[in-house]
Amino acid sequence: METVGIAEAKEHLEELIARAARGEEVVIVDPVHGSATLRMLPASSRAKRKPGFLKDKLPPPPDDFFDPLSEEELKDWYGNP
């Protein structure tokens, strides 16, 4: 992993993008605050979504979840005309 400042990143952006595309991790740091501002990784390293990974981890919705909204709730939602 390489850490570079914003000014250096501006000067060498194409090179940094190419390095990230090859699989290197590049971190751009804000020199004023000294904290990481951006982390560049190859797009292919993005975590894959796994459908159903929350199954059996969330409680079921309440029985009235799909019931129509009351007049008061509709006024709250849409505002008073």
PyMOL Python script that loads the backbone (N, CA, C, O; Angstrom):
from pymol import cmd

cmd.read_pdbstr("""\
ATOM      1  N   MET A   1       0.851  -1.169   0.000  1.00  0.00           N
ATOM      2  CA  MET A   1       0.000   0.000   0.000  1.00  0.00           C
ATOM      3  C   MET A   1       0.898   1.232   0.000  1.00  0.00           C
ATOM      4  O   MET A   1       1.845   1.339   0.779  1.00  0.00           O
ATOM      5  N   GLU A   2       0.572   2.153  -0.894  1.00  0.00           N
ATOM      6  CA  GLU A   2       1.312   3.406  -0.945  1.00  0.00           C
ATOM      7  C   GLU A   2       0.409   4.540  -0.497  1.00  0.00           C
ATOM      8  O   GLU A   2      -0.777   4.574  -0.825  1.00  0.00           O
ATOM      9  N   THR A   3       0.982   5.463   0.253  1.00  0.00           N
ATOM     10  CA  THR A   3       0.252   6.633   0.716  1.00  0.00           C
ATOM     11  C   THR A   3       0.865   7.860   0.059  1.00  0.00           C
ATOM     12  O   THR A   3       2.078   8.060   0.119  1.00  0.00           O
ATOM     13  N   VAL A   4       0.032   8.679  -0.567  1.00  0.00           N
ATOM     14  CA  VAL A   4       0.511   9.891  -1.226  1.00  0.00           C
ATOM     15  C   VAL A   4      -0.358  11.070  -0.815  1.00  0.00           C
ATOM     16  O   VAL A   4      -1.514  10.901  -0.427  1.00  0.00           O
ATOM     17  N   GLY A   5       0.211  12.260  -0.906  1.00  0.00           N
ATOM     18  CA  GLY A   5      -0.535  13.477  -0.633  1.00  0.00           C
ATOM     19  C   GLY A   5      -1.363  13.881  -1.839  1.00  0.00           C
ATOM     20  O   GLY A   5      -1.178  13.350  -2.935  1.00  0.00           O
ATOM     21  N   ILE A   6      -2.265  14.811  -1.638  1.00  0.00           N
ATOM     22  CA  ILE A   6      -3.162  15.245  -2.706  1.00  0.00           C
ATOM     23  C   ILE A   6      -2.378  15.883  -3.851  1.00  0.00           C
ATOM     24  O   ILE A   6      -2.670  15.607  -5.015  1.00  0.00           O
ATOM     25  N   ALA A   7      -1.393  16.726  -3.552  1.00  0.00           N
ATOM     26  CA  ALA A   7      -0.613  17.391  -4.602  1.00  0.00           C
ATOM     27  C   ALA A   7       0.118  16.367  -5.458  1.00  0.00           C
ATOM     28  O   ALA A   7       0.118  16.464  -6.686  1.00  0.00           O
ATOM     29  N   GLU A   8       0.742  15.382  -4.812  1.00  0.00           N
ATOM     30  CA  GLU A   8       1.444  14.333  -5.566  1.00  0.00           C
ATOM     31  C   GLU A   8       0.461  13.503  -6.390  1.00  0.00           C
ATOM     32  O   GLU A   8       0.773  13.095  -7.508  1.00  0.00           O
ATOM     33  N   ALA A   9      -0.715  13.256  -5.840  1.00  0.00           N
ATOM     34  CA  ALA A   9      -1.728  12.487  -6.566  1.00  0.00           C
ATOM     35  C   ALA A   9      -2.172  13.225  -7.817  1.00  0.00           C
ATOM     36  O   ALA A   9      -2.406  12.604  -8.853  1.00  0.00           O
ATOM     37  N   LYS A  10      -2.292  14.551  -7.731  1.00  0.00           N
ATOM     38  CA  LYS A  10      -2.665  15.335  -8.904  1.00  0.00           C
ATOM     39  C   LYS A  10      -1.613  15.206 -10.002  1.00  0.00           C
ATOM     40  O   LYS A  10      -1.944  15.079 -11.181  1.00  0.00           O
ATOM     41  N   GLU A  11      -0.355  15.240  -9.608  1.00  0.00           N
ATOM     42  CA  GLU A  11       0.739  15.160 -10.577  1.00  0.00           C
ATOM     43  C   GLU A  11       0.855  13.784 -11.220  1.00  0.00           C
ATOM     44  O   GLU A  11       1.220  13.675 -12.391  1.00  0.00           O
ATOM     45  N   HIS A  12       0.549  12.741 -10.470  1.00  0.00           N
ATOM     46  CA  HIS A  12       0.781  11.371 -10.933  1.00  0.00           C
ATOM     47  C   HIS A  12      -0.501  10.546 -10.982  1.00  0.00           C
ATOM     48  O   HIS A  12      -0.462   9.333 -10.773  1.00  0.00           O
ATOM     49  N   LEU A  13      -1.634  11.188 -11.256  1.00  0.00           N
ATOM     50  CA  LEU A  13      -2.920  10.501 -11.196  1.00  0.00           C
ATOM     51  C   LEU A  13      -2.987   9.297 -12.134  1.00  0.00           C
ATOM     52  O   LEU A  13      -3.448   8.230 -11.730  1.00  0.00           O
ATOM     53  N   GLU A  14      -2.538   9.451 -13.369  1.00  0.00           N
ATOM     54  CA  GLU A  14      -2.605   8.335 -14.321  1.00  0.00           C
ATOM     55  C   GLU A  14      -1.801   7.139 -13.829  1.00  0.00           C
ATOM     56  O   GLU A  14      -2.250   5.998 -13.938  1.00  0.00           O
ATOM     57  N   GLU A  15      -0.616   7.398 -13.290  1.00  0.00           N
ATOM     58  CA  GLU A  15       0.227   6.316 -12.767  1.00  0.00           C
ATOM     59  C   GLU A  15      -0.445   5.633 -11.570  1.00  0.00           C
ATOM     60  O   GLU A  15      -0.427   4.407 -11.461  1.00  0.00           O
ATOM     61  N   LEU A  16      -1.032   6.424 -10.681  1.00  0.00           N
ATOM     62  CA  LEU A  16      -1.690   5.859  -9.500  1.00  0.00           C
ATOM     63  C   LEU A  16      -2.901   5.015  -9.899  1.00  0.00           C
ATOM     64  O   LEU A  16      -3.146   3.960  -9.315  1.00  0.00           O
ATOM     65  N   ILE A  17      -3.652   5.479 -10.891  1.00  0.00           N
ATOM     66  CA  ILE A  17      -4.800   4.705 -11.377  1.00  0.00           C
ATOM     67  C   ILE A  17      -4.326   3.386 -11.971  1.00  0.00           C
ATOM     68  O   ILE A  17      -4.931   2.341 -11.731  1.00  0.00           O
ATOM     69  N   ALA A  18      -3.252   3.432 -12.743  1.00  0.00           N
ATOM     70  CA  ALA A  18      -2.718   2.204 -13.343  1.00  0.00           C
ATOM     71  C   ALA A  18      -2.261   1.229 -12.265  1.00  0.00           C
ATOM     72  O   ALA A  18      -2.482   0.023 -12.383  1.00  0.00           O
ATOM     73  N   ARG A  19      -1.630   1.737 -11.224  1.00  0.00           N
ATOM     74  CA  ARG A  19      -1.172   0.860 -10.131  1.00  0.00           C
ATOM     75  C   ARG A  19      -2.351   0.233  -9.404  1.00  0.00           C
ATOM     76  O   ARG A  19      -2.326  -0.950  -9.065  1.00  0.00           O
ATOM     77  N   ALA A  20      -3.384   1.034  -9.168  1.00  0.00           N
ATOM     78  CA  ALA A  20      -4.574   0.495  -8.513  1.00  0.00           C
ATOM     79  C   ALA A  20      -5.236  -0.554  -9.392  1.00  0.00           C
ATOM     80  O   ALA A  20      -5.726  -1.564  -8.888  1.00  0.00           O
ATOM     81  N   ALA A  21      -5.256  -0.326 -10.696  1.00  0.00           N
ATOM     82  CA  ALA A  21      -5.858  -1.298 -11.615  1.00  0.00           C
ATOM     83  C   ALA A  21      -5.088  -2.610 -11.619  1.00  0.00           C
ATOM     84  O   ALA A  21      -5.666  -3.667 -11.871  1.00  0.00           O
ATOM     85  N   ARG A  22      -3.785  -2.554 -11.340  1.00  0.00           N
ATOM     86  CA  ARG A  22      -2.973  -3.780 -11.270  1.00  0.00           C
ATOM     87  C   ARG A  22      -3.140  -4.514  -9.947  1.00  0.00           C
ATOM     88  O   ARG A  22      -2.619  -5.616  -9.776  1.00  0.00           O
ATOM     89  N   GLY A  23      -3.869  -3.903  -9.005  1.00  0.00           N
ATOM     90  CA  GLY A  23      -4.136  -4.589  -7.748  1.00  0.00           C
ATOM     91  C   GLY A  23      -3.519  -3.942  -6.526  1.00  0.00           C
ATOM     92  O   GLY A  23      -3.771  -4.381  -5.404  1.00  0.00           O
ATOM     93  N   GLU A  24      -2.712  -2.903  -6.719  1.00  0.00           N
ATOM     94  CA  GLU A  24      -2.125  -2.215  -5.575  1.00  0.00           C
ATOM     95  C   GLU A  24      -3.171  -1.339  -4.902  1.00  0.00           C
ATOM     96  O   GLU A  24      -4.093  -0.847  -5.555  1.00  0.00           O
ATOM     97  N   GLU A  25      -3.029  -1.149  -3.620  1.00  0.00           N
ATOM     98  CA  GLU A  25      -3.895  -0.237  -2.894  1.00  0.00           C
ATOM     99  C   GLU A  25      -3.169   1.094  -2.772  1.00  0.00           C
ATOM    100  O   GLU A  25      -2.026   1.137  -2.316  1.00  0.00           O
ATOM    101  N   VAL A  26      -3.812   2.168  -3.170  1.00  0.00           N
ATOM    102  CA  VAL A  26      -3.231   3.509  -3.104  1.00  0.00           C
ATOM    103  C   VAL A  26      -4.126   4.357  -2.218  1.00  0.00           C
ATOM    104  O   VAL A  26      -5.335   4.430  -2.437  1.00  0.00           O
ATOM    105  N   VAL A  27      -3.533   4.999  -1.214  1.00  0.00           N
ATOM    106  CA  VAL A  27      -4.276   5.847  -0.290  1.00  0.00           C
ATOM    107  C   VAL A  27      -3.831   7.285  -0.487  1.00  0.00           C
ATOM    108  O   VAL A  27      -2.637   7.582  -0.456  1.00  0.00           O
ATOM    109  N   ILE A  28      -4.789   8.175  -0.690  1.00  0.00           N
ATOM    110  CA  ILE A  28      -4.498   9.590  -0.830  1.00  0.00           C
ATOM    111  C   ILE A  28      -4.848  10.270   0.490  1.00  0.00           C
ATOM    112  O   ILE A  28      -5.949  10.113   1.020  1.00  0.00           O
ATOM    113  N   VAL A  29      -3.873  11.035   1.011  1.00  0.00           N
ATOM    114  CA  VAL A  29      -3.991  11.635   2.336  1.00  0.00           C
ATOM    115  C   VAL A  29      -4.119  13.147   2.219  1.00  0.00           C
ATOM    116  O   VAL A  29      -3.445  13.776   1.403  1.00  0.00           O
ATOM    117  N   ASP A  30      -4.978  13.717   3.031  1.00  0.00           N
ATOM    118  CA  ASP A  30      -5.114  15.164   3.129  1.00  0.00           C
ATOM    119  C   ASP A  30      -3.977  15.664   4.019  1.00  0.00           C
ATOM    120  O   ASP A  30      -3.949  15.347   5.208  1.00  0.00           O
ATOM    121  N   PRO A  31      -3.030  16.446   3.464  1.00  0.00           N
ATOM    122  CA  PRO A  31      -1.877  16.859   4.271  1.00  0.00           C
ATOM    123  C   PRO A  31      -2.235  17.812   5.406  1.00  0.00           C
ATOM    124  O   PRO A  31      -1.507  17.895   6.395  1.00  0.00           O
ATOM    125  N   VAL A  32      -3.342  18.526   5.276  1.00  0.00           N
ATOM    126  CA  VAL A  32      -3.729  19.467   6.329  1.00  0.00           C
ATOM    127  C   VAL A  32      -4.179  18.708   7.576  1.00  0.00           C
ATOM    128  O   VAL A  32      -3.759  19.012   8.692  1.00  0.00           O
ATOM    129  N   HIS A  33      -5.041  17.716   7.362  1.00  0.00           N
ATOM    130  CA  HIS A  33      -5.572  16.958   8.500  1.00  0.00           C
ATOM    131  C   HIS A  33      -4.775  15.687   8.776  1.00  0.00           C
ATOM    132  O   HIS A  33      -4.867  15.122   9.866  1.00  0.00           O
ATOM    133  N   GLY A  34      -4.001  15.239   7.807  1.00  0.00           N
ATOM    134  CA  GLY A  34      -3.199  14.041   7.997  1.00  0.00           C
ATOM    135  C   GLY A  34      -4.007  12.761   8.000  1.00  0.00           C
ATOM    136  O   GLY A  34      -3.515  11.715   8.424  1.00  0.00           O
ATOM    137  N   SER A  35      -5.244  12.833   7.531  1.00  0.00           N
ATOM    138  CA  SER A  35      -6.085  11.646   7.535  1.00  0.00           C
ATOM    139  C   SER A  35      -6.315  11.164   6.107  1.00  0.00           C
ATOM    140  O   SER A  35      -6.269  11.945   5.157  1.00  0.00           O
ATOM    141  N   ALA A  36      -6.561   9.877   5.976  1.00  0.00           N
ATOM    142  CA  ALA A  36      -6.826   9.291   4.672  1.00  0.00           C
ATOM    143  C   ALA A  36      -8.115   9.868   4.116  1.00  0.00           C
ATOM    144  O   ALA A  36      -9.139   9.917   4.798  1.00  0.00           O
ATOM    145  N   THR A  37      -8.048  10.303   2.867  1.00  0.00           N
ATOM    146  CA  THR A  37      -9.194  10.898   2.215  1.00  0.00           C
ATOM    147  C   THR A  37      -9.811   9.943   1.214  1.00  0.00           C
ATOM    148  O   THR A  37     -11.029   9.918   1.037  1.00  0.00           O
ATOM    149  N   LEU A  38      -8.963   9.151   0.556  1.00  0.00           N
ATOM    150  CA  LEU A  38      -9.427   8.290  -0.517  1.00  0.00           C
ATOM    151  C   LEU A  38      -8.572   7.042  -0.564  1.00  0.00           C
ATOM    152  O   LEU A  38      -7.364   7.096  -0.335  1.00  0.00           O
ATOM    153  N   ARG A  39      -9.202   5.916  -0.863  1.00  0.00           N
ATOM    154  CA  ARG A  39      -8.476   4.663  -1.056  1.00  0.00           C
ATOM    155  C   ARG A  39      -8.848   4.134  -2.418  1.00  0.00           C
ATOM    156  O   ARG A  39     -10.024   3.896  -2.694  1.00  0.00           O
ATOM    157  N   MET A  40      -7.867   3.947  -3.273  1.00  0.00           N
ATOM    158  CA  MET A  40      -8.121   3.429  -4.619  1.00  0.00           C
ATOM    159  C   MET A  40      -7.784   1.949  -4.660  1.00  0.00           C
ATOM    160  O   MET A  40      -6.703   1.524  -4.251  1.00  0.00           O
ATOM    161  N   LEU A  41      -8.727   1.184  -5.159  1.00  0.00           N
ATOM    162  CA  LEU A  41      -8.570  -0.257  -5.330  1.00  0.00           C
ATOM    163  C   LEU A  41      -9.078  -0.613  -6.716  1.00  0.00           C
ATOM    164  O   LEU A  41      -9.846   0.149  -7.304  1.00  0.00           O
ATOM    165  N   PRO A  42      -8.665  -1.753  -7.248  1.00  0.00           N
ATOM    166  CA  PRO A  42      -9.242  -2.160  -8.532  1.00  0.00           C
ATOM    167  C   PRO A  42     -10.729  -2.453  -8.375  1.00  0.00           C
ATOM    168  O   PRO A  42     -11.165  -2.955  -7.339  1.00  0.00           O
ATOM    169  N   ALA A  43     -11.493  -2.140  -9.395  1.00  0.00           N
ATOM    170  CA  ALA A  43     -12.939  -2.350  -9.342  1.00  0.00           C
ATOM    171  C   ALA A  43     -13.281  -3.816  -9.116  1.00  0.00           C
ATOM    172  O   ALA A  43     -14.313  -4.122  -8.518  1.00  0.00           O
ATOM    173  N   SER A  44     -12.447  -4.713  -9.578  1.00  0.00           N
ATOM    174  CA  SER A  44     -12.723  -6.140  -9.425  1.00  0.00           C
ATOM    175  C   SER A  44     -12.590  -6.608  -7.987  1.00  0.00           C
ATOM    176  O   SER A  44     -13.023  -7.715  -7.666  1.00  0.00           O
ATOM    177  N   SER A  45     -11.998  -5.792  -7.101  1.00  0.00           N
ATOM    178  CA  SER A  45     -11.823  -6.212  -5.708  1.00  0.00           C
ATOM    179  C   SER A  45     -13.054  -5.939  -4.866  1.00  0.00           C
ATOM    180  O   SER A  45     -13.089  -6.267  -3.680  1.00  0.00           O
ATOM    181  N   ARG A  46     -14.074  -5.332  -5.485  1.00  0.00           N
ATOM    182  CA  ARG A  46     -15.302  -5.030  -4.756  1.00  0.00           C
ATOM    183  C   ARG A  46     -15.946  -6.323  -4.259  1.00  0.00           C
ATOM    184  O   ARG A  46     -16.007  -7.320  -4.979  1.00  0.00           O
ATOM    185  N   ALA A  47     -16.412  -6.288  -3.047  1.00  0.00           N
ATOM    186  CA  ALA A  47     -17.032  -7.476  -2.464  1.00  0.00           C
ATOM    187  C   ALA A  47     -18.288  -7.854  -3.249  1.00  0.00           C
ATOM    188  O   ALA A  47     -19.083  -6.992  -3.621  1.00  0.00           O
ATOM    189  N   LYS A  48     -18.449  -9.108  -3.485  1.00  0.00           N
ATOM    190  CA  LYS A  48     -19.628  -9.607  -4.189  1.00  0.00           C
ATOM    191  C   LYS A  48     -20.808  -9.646  -3.226  1.00  0.00           C
ATOM    192  O   LYS A  48     -20.661  -9.993  -2.054  1.00  0.00           O
ATOM    193  N   ARG A  49     -21.973  -9.287  -3.739  1.00  0.00           N
ATOM    194  CA  ARG A  49     -23.177  -9.353  -2.923  1.00  0.00           C
ATOM    195  C   ARG A  49     -23.631 -10.798  -2.814  1.00  0.00           C
ATOM    196  O   ARG A  49     -23.555 -11.564  -3.775  1.00  0.00           O
ATOM    197  N   LYS A  50     -24.097 -11.149  -1.648  1.00  0.00           N
ATOM    198  CA  LYS A  50     -24.577 -12.504  -1.428  1.00  0.00           C
ATOM    199  C   LYS A  50     -26.051 -12.424  -1.038  1.00  0.00           C
ATOM    200  O   LYS A  50     -26.363 -12.103   0.109  1.00  0.00           O
ATOM    201  N   PRO A  51     -26.959 -12.708  -1.966  1.00  0.00           N
ATOM    202  CA  PRO A  51     -28.377 -12.628  -1.645  1.00  0.00           C
ATOM    203  C   PRO A  51     -28.743 -13.549  -0.474  1.00  0.00           C
ATOM    204  O   PRO A  51     -28.280 -14.686  -0.384  1.00  0.00           O
ATOM    205  N   GLY A  52     -29.570 -13.031   0.397  1.00  0.00           N
ATOM    206  CA  GLY A  52     -30.061 -13.833   1.505  1.00  0.00           C
ATOM    207  C   GLY A  52     -29.136 -13.912   2.705  1.00  0.00           C
ATOM    208  O   GLY A  52     -29.378 -14.716   3.605  1.00  0.00           O
ATOM    209  N   PHE A  53     -28.076 -13.098   2.750  1.00  0.00           N
ATOM    210  CA  PHE A  53     -27.142 -13.242   3.864  1.00  0.00           C
ATOM    211  C   PHE A  53     -27.741 -12.790   5.193  1.00  0.00           C
ATOM    212  O   PHE A  53     -27.213 -13.133   6.251  1.00  0.00           O
ATOM    213  N   LEU A  54     -28.836 -12.023   5.157  1.00  0.00           N
ATOM    214  CA  LEU A  54     -29.503 -11.609   6.393  1.00  0.00           C
ATOM    215  C   LEU A  54     -30.683 -12.495   6.765  1.00  0.00           C
ATOM    216  O   LEU A  54     -31.362 -12.250   7.762  1.00  0.00           O
ATOM    217  N   LYS A  55     -30.923 -13.525   5.961  1.00  0.00           N
ATOM    218  CA  LYS A  55     -32.037 -14.426   6.253  1.00  0.00           C
ATOM    219  C   LYS A  55     -31.869 -15.003   7.663  1.00  0.00           C
ATOM    220  O   LYS A  55     -30.773 -15.407   8.050  1.00  0.00           O
ATOM    221  N   ASP A  56     -32.930 -15.034   8.397  1.00  0.00           N
ATOM    222  CA  ASP A  56     -32.967 -15.558   9.767  1.00  0.00           C
ATOM    223  C   ASP A  56     -32.196 -14.694  10.756  1.00  0.00           C
ATOM    224  O   ASP A  56     -32.023 -15.092  11.908  1.00  0.00           O
ATOM    225  N   LYS A  57     -31.724 -13.506  10.329  1.00  0.00           N
ATOM    226  CA  LYS A  57     -31.029 -12.616  11.250  1.00  0.00           C
ATOM    227  C   LYS A  57     -31.883 -11.407  11.605  1.00  0.00           C
ATOM    228  O   LYS A  57     -31.600 -10.710  12.580  1.00  0.00           O
ATOM    229  N   LEU A  58     -32.927 -11.154  10.819  1.00  0.00           N
ATOM    230  CA  LEU A  58     -33.821 -10.035  11.082  1.00  0.00           C
ATOM    231  C   LEU A  58     -35.172 -10.557  11.538  1.00  0.00           C
ATOM    232  O   LEU A  58     -35.624 -11.604  11.073  1.00  0.00           O
ATOM    233  N   PRO A  59     -35.822  -9.834  12.448  1.00  0.00           N
ATOM    234  CA  PRO A  59     -37.138 -10.290  12.889  1.00  0.00           C
ATOM    235  C   PRO A  59     -38.164 -10.080  11.771  1.00  0.00           C
ATOM    236  O   PRO A  59     -37.970  -9.214  10.918  1.00  0.00           O
ATOM    237  N   PRO A  60     -39.230 -10.843  11.763  1.00  0.00           N
ATOM    238  CA  PRO A  60     -40.267 -10.631  10.749  1.00  0.00           C
ATOM    239  C   PRO A  60     -40.978  -9.304  10.994  1.00  0.00           C
ATOM    240  O   PRO A  60     -41.003  -8.816  12.123  1.00  0.00           O
ATOM    241  N   PRO A  61     -41.553  -8.717   9.951  1.00  0.00           N
ATOM    242  CA  PRO A  61     -42.267  -7.447  10.158  1.00  0.00           C
ATOM    243  C   PRO A  61     -43.515  -7.675  11.002  1.00  0.00           C
ATOM    244  O   PRO A  61     -44.021  -8.795  11.077  1.00  0.00           O
ATOM    245  N   PRO A  62     -44.011  -6.618  11.637  1.00  0.00           N
ATOM    246  CA  PRO A  62     -45.232  -6.781  12.431  1.00  0.00           C
ATOM    247  C   PRO A  62     -46.407  -7.151  11.529  1.00  0.00           C
ATOM    248  O   PRO A  62     -46.367  -6.923  10.320  1.00  0.00           O
ATOM    249  N   ASP A  63     -47.450  -7.723  12.123  1.00  0.00           N
ATOM    250  CA  ASP A  63     -48.603  -8.200  11.357  1.00  0.00           C
ATOM    251  C   ASP A  63     -49.282  -7.085  10.566  1.00  0.00           C
ATOM    252  O   ASP A  63     -49.818  -7.341   9.487  1.00  0.00           O
ATOM    253  N   ASP A  64     -49.271  -5.854  11.078  1.00  0.00           N
ATOM    254  CA  ASP A  64     -49.956  -4.750  10.399  1.00  0.00           C
ATOM    255  C   ASP A  64     -49.031  -3.972   9.451  1.00  0.00           C
ATOM    256  O   ASP A  64     -49.387  -2.877   9.017  1.00  0.00           O
ATOM    257  N   PHE A  65     -47.879  -4.505   9.129  1.00  0.00           N
ATOM    258  CA  PHE A  65     -46.883  -3.807   8.321  1.00  0.00           C
ATOM    259  C   PHE A  65     -47.426  -3.372   6.954  1.00  0.00           C
ATOM    260  O   PHE A  65     -47.134  -2.266   6.497  1.00  0.00           O
ATOM    261  N   PHE A  66     -48.207  -4.224   6.308  1.00  0.00           N
ATOM    262  CA  PHE A  66     -48.707  -3.938   4.968  1.00  0.00           C
ATOM    263  C   PHE A  66     -50.124  -3.363   4.962  1.00  0.00           C
ATOM    264  O   PHE A  66     -50.725  -3.214   3.899  1.00  0.00           O
ATOM    265  N   ASP A  67     -50.658  -3.041   6.137  1.00  0.00           N
ATOM    266  CA  ASP A  67     -51.984  -2.430   6.206  1.00  0.00           C
ATOM    267  C   ASP A  67     -51.923  -1.015   5.642  1.00  0.00           C
ATOM    268  O   ASP A  67     -50.882  -0.361   5.715  1.00  0.00           O
ATOM    269  N   PRO A  68     -53.044  -0.534   5.073  1.00  0.00           N
ATOM    270  CA  PRO A  68     -53.067   0.849   4.560  1.00  0.00           C
ATOM    271  C   PRO A  68     -52.797   1.845   5.683  1.00  0.00           C
ATOM    272  O   PRO A  68     -53.093   1.575   6.846  1.00  0.00           O
ATOM    273  N   LEU A  69     -52.230   3.000   5.325  1.00  0.00           N
ATOM    274  CA  LEU A  69     -51.953   4.039   6.312  1.00  0.00           C
ATOM    275  C   LEU A  69     -53.243   4.712   6.745  1.00  0.00           C
ATOM    276  O   LEU A  69     -54.193   4.826   5.970  1.00  0.00           O
ATOM    277  N   SER A  70     -53.262   5.147   7.976  1.00  0.00           N
ATOM    278  CA  SER A  70     -54.435   5.868   8.485  1.00  0.00           C
ATOM    279  C   SER A  70     -54.429   7.279   7.894  1.00  0.00           C
ATOM    280  O   SER A  70     -53.433   7.715   7.316  1.00  0.00           O
ATOM    281  N   GLU A  71     -55.555   7.987   8.047  1.00  0.00           N
ATOM    282  CA  GLU A  71     -55.653   9.358   7.544  1.00  0.00           C
ATOM    283  C   GLU A  71     -54.580  10.246   8.177  1.00  0.00           C
ATOM    284  O   GLU A  71     -53.978  11.078   7.499  1.00  0.00           O
ATOM    285  N   GLU A  72     -54.348  10.067   9.462  1.00  0.00           N
ATOM    286  CA  GLU A  72     -53.338  10.865  10.167  1.00  0.00           C
ATOM    287  C   GLU A  72     -51.939  10.584   9.612  1.00  0.00           C
ATOM    288  O   GLU A  72     -51.155  11.508   9.396  1.00  0.00           O
ATOM    289  N   GLU A  73     -51.634   9.319   9.384  1.00  0.00           N
ATOM    290  CA  GLU A  73     -50.331   8.961   8.821  1.00  0.00           C
ATOM    291  C   GLU A  73     -50.171   9.506   7.397  1.00  0.00           C
ATOM    292  O   GLU A  73     -49.082   9.938   7.019  1.00  0.00           O
ATOM    293  N   LEU A  74     -51.251   9.486   6.609  1.00  0.00           N
ATOM    294  CA  LEU A  74     -51.202  10.039   5.258  1.00  0.00           C
ATOM    295  C   LEU A  74     -50.950  11.545   5.294  1.00  0.00           C
ATOM    296  O   LEU A  74     -50.196  12.067   4.473  1.00  0.00           O
ATOM    297  N   LYS A  75     -51.584  12.253   6.251  1.00  0.00           N
ATOM    298  CA  LYS A  75     -51.344  13.687   6.384  1.00  0.00           C
ATOM    299  C   LYS A  75     -49.893  13.950   6.774  1.00  0.00           C
ATOM    300  O   LYS A  75     -49.259  14.870   6.257  1.00  0.00           O
ATOM    301  N   ASP A  76     -49.372  13.133   7.694  1.00  0.00           N
ATOM    302  CA  ASP A  76     -47.954  13.284   8.080  1.00  0.00           C
ATOM    303  C   ASP A  76     -47.039  13.025   6.898  1.00  0.00           C
ATOM    304  O   ASP A  76     -46.030  13.712   6.733  1.00  0.00           O
ATOM    305  N   TRP A  77     -47.373  12.060   6.089  1.00  0.00           N
ATOM    306  CA  TRP A  77     -46.517  11.667   4.960  1.00  0.00           C
ATOM    307  C   TRP A  77     -46.561  12.706   3.834  1.00  0.00           C
ATOM    308  O   TRP A  77     -45.518  13.126   3.334  1.00  0.00           O
ATOM    309  N   TYR A  78     -47.759  13.115   3.441  1.00  0.00           N
ATOM    310  CA  TYR A  78     -47.913  14.028   2.310  1.00  0.00           C
ATOM    311  C   TYR A  78     -48.040  15.491   2.711  1.00  0.00           C
ATOM    312  O   TYR A  78     -47.962  16.372   1.854  1.00  0.00           O
ATOM    313  N   GLY A  79     -48.231  15.762   3.972  1.00  0.00           N
ATOM    314  CA  GLY A  79     -48.426  17.131   4.421  1.00  0.00           C
ATOM    315  C   GLY A  79     -49.903  17.513   4.292  1.00  0.00           C
ATOM    316  O   GLY A  79     -50.679  16.851   3.603  1.00  0.00           O
ATOM    317  N   ASN A  80     -50.256  18.575   4.959  1.00  0.00           N
ATOM    318  CA  ASN A  80     -51.646  19.041   4.915  1.00  0.00           C
ATOM    319  C   ASN A  80     -51.838  19.867   3.634  1.00  0.00           C
ATOM    320  O   ASN A  80     -51.063  20.784   3.364  1.00  0.00           O
ATOM    321  N   PRO A  81     -52.882  19.536   2.842  1.00  0.00           N
ATOM    322  CA  PRO A  81     -53.111  20.288   1.593  1.00  0.00           C
ATOM    323  C   PRO A  81     -53.633  21.674   1.831  1.00  0.00           C
ATOM    324  O   PRO A  81     -53.870  22.416   0.878  1.00  0.00           O
TER     325      PRO A  81
END
""", "prot")
cmd.dss("prot")
cmd.show_as("cartoon", "prot")
cmd.util.cbc("prot")
cmd.orient("prot")
